[in-house]
Amino acid sequence: MTVWFITGASRGLGRELTAAALAQGDRVVAAARDPRAVVEVLPGAADSLLAVPLDVTDQEQAAAAAAAGIERFGRIDVLVNNAGYGLFGAVEEISDAEARGLFDTNVFGLLNVTRAVLPTLRAQAAGRIVNIGSSAGFATGLGRGLYGASKFAVEAISEALHAELAPWGIHTTVVEPGAFRTEFRSARSLRRASDPLPAYADTVGPFLTAVDAGDGNQPGDPAKAAAAILRLATEPEPPLRLQLGSDCVSLVEGKLGFVAKELDQWRACALTTDFRSA
């Protein structure tokens, strides 16, 4: 029986993963700003479910939520840092306050919860950390620059944790979902630059229109994503990165090819910048 600690558990992929873990007989510490919302959508799991209040930007709440989980279930086996939101708009359009708010949740919030749980995982000398990133955290483009930057940071943190925690037998995976049919594009999860500039109407504008038009038609199935993430708890050697969705796979393959081509084109220039050996 696995004990999961899942942030952002009241909706979207977090809710789907919580339900899937409970369905297979696991126990879940389901953290959300409003824990009542978790109980409302997942009734009948009182023995296996602990819903706790958590604003991930609050360090004290993160510590209290982790402590409550340990008190109830005795351990934490898998931490899933899922809480976060999207912010779309041109880089120039997004204000300092909007950018800092995004990073406070998507990056510093993830760090708060990870710091709260890691002492337990190290004491157990076992555990898994699953950070929910995004395909935009591997390859981003117009209209997603700041959101992609927050998820690029999650990639870097995950790479470092993967190396730093290996001596304790703790595995770290960053999940890179493509577009899934969750509430990500709803007003609660996806924000727009509050002061759009006319200069980007013909570039970022069509991108945002396409995002709205595609809502409800995303290729990814959240239930299948949850099933894939559940596998990470039992894989002896889970991957550092897990791409989810055909759109994500195509995006990653495209970027890898582009980077390889550009590196080859500029290799000679790059190699001229070392000190010459004696």
Buried (B, 14 or more C-beta within 10 A) or exposed (E): EBBBBBBBBBBBBBBBBBBBBBEEEBBBBBBBBEBEBBBEBBEEBEEBBBBBBBBBBBBEBBBBBBEBBBEEBEBBBBBBBBBBBBBBBBBEBBEEEBBEBBBBBBBBBBBBBBEBBBEBBBEBEEBBBBBBBBBBBBBBEBBBBBBBBBBBBBBEBBBEBBEEBEEBEBBBBBBBBBBBBBBBBEEEBBBBBEEBEEEBEEEBBEBBEEBEEEBEEBEBBBBEBBBBBBEBBEEEEBEBBBBBBEBBBBBBEEBEEEEEEEEEEEEEEEEEEEEEEE
